[in-house]
Amino acid sequence: MHLINRNFLTLVRRETERFLALYKQTVMPGLISTALYILVFGKALGKKIDANGLDVNYTLYIIPGLIMMAVINNAYQNSSSSMMQAKFLNFLDDVLITPLSGIEIAFAYIAGGILRGFVSGIAIIIMCYFIAPGFEVYSYLATFIYIILVSWTFSSIGVIVGVFAKSWDHIGVFTTFIFMPLTMLGGVFWSVAWLPHPWGLISKFNPVYWMVNGLRYAMLNVVDENFSFELSLMICLLFCILFSIIASYLISKGYRIKS
């Protein structure tokens, strides 16, 4: 008796092969954009920035945030676009009649996003060893845990958005008006210690802040003042579980996906 449904693994393999076959459109853009951010913000503008209290140079400081941006975008885009494509081409109808539960279908799509986010994150880490002198990961285990949890969270969100979306534009709206502002205001390019009161406190209500700084601690052993690694990990895990449950519920109920 197989512990994991073979049909489930088949769907996961399909989702994995889908983004690997298009790696020039899925993985490479994240590498290129991150390299440009490092060159422009890190090496060029970073020399003009007073990195007071960072404990590392500015180029190294922004790398975890840039990796998190790529992980979030790749995980979300993979599952949301896959769901939308399946609905648009009526491929999802074939999936729904297979001997798979709604939870298994949801987690298969989520798994595809997790793998794409993870591959993207690891590829950028490898690249940083070549283009960022002095770069070294403090804890690979903690780094992998954060990348997986954040990939899982935003892949689940991608499934949810894919279920509700009626057009491709709806998927882009979330990226432009929600994820990008949250990411940019999540401490990717700055420390909350640089912000005047009360903006530093307000930033801590942004969940992406805890994700970015958690990864920064895992990679560089550098944290903002009063940052809690345990709280960061709990927040990531909470959002991961919450959105996974919502995605599984929507697929199980067939909301907007059953003909």
Stockholm file with secondary structure:
# STOCKHOLM 1.0

chainA/1-259         MHLINRNFLTLVRRETERFLALYKQTVMPGLISTALYILVFGKALGKKIDANGLDVNYTLYIIPGLIMMAVINNAYQNSSSSMMQAKFLNFLDDVLITPLSGIEIAFAYIAGGILRGFVSGIAIIIMCYFIAPGFEVYSYLATFIYIILVSWTFSSIGVIVGVFAKSWDHIGVFTTFIFMPLTMLGGVFWSVAWLPHPWGLISKFNPVYWMVNGLRYAMLNVVDENFSFELSLMICLLFCILFSIIASYLISKGYRIKS
#=GR chainA/1-259 SS CCSSCHHHHHHHHHHHHHHHHTHHHHTHHHHHHHHHHIIIIIIIGGGGSCCTTCSSCHHHHHHHHHHHHHHHHHHHHHHHHHHHHHHHTTHHHHHHTSSCCHHHHHHHHHHHHHHHHHHHHHHHHHHHHHHSTTCCCSCHHHHHHHHHHHHHHHHHHHHHHHHHCSSHHHHHHHIIIIIHHHHHTTTSSSCGGGSCTTHHHHHTTCHHHHHHHHHHHHHHSCCCTTCCHHHHHHHHHHHHHHHHHHHHHHHHHTTTTCC
#=GC SS_cons         CCSSCHHHHHHHHHHHHHHHHTHHHHTHHHHHHHHHHIIIIIIIGGGGSCCTTCSSCHHHHHHHHHHHHHHHHHHHHHHHHHHHHHHHTTHHHHHHTSSCCHHHHHHHHHHHHHHHHHHHHHHHHHHHHHHSTTCCCSCHHHHHHHHHHHHHHHHHHHHHHHHHCSSHHHHHHHIIIIIHHHHHTTTSSSCGGGSCTTHHHHHTTCHHHHHHHHHHHHHHSCCCTTCCHHHHHHHHHHHHHHHHHHHHHHHHHTTTTCC
//
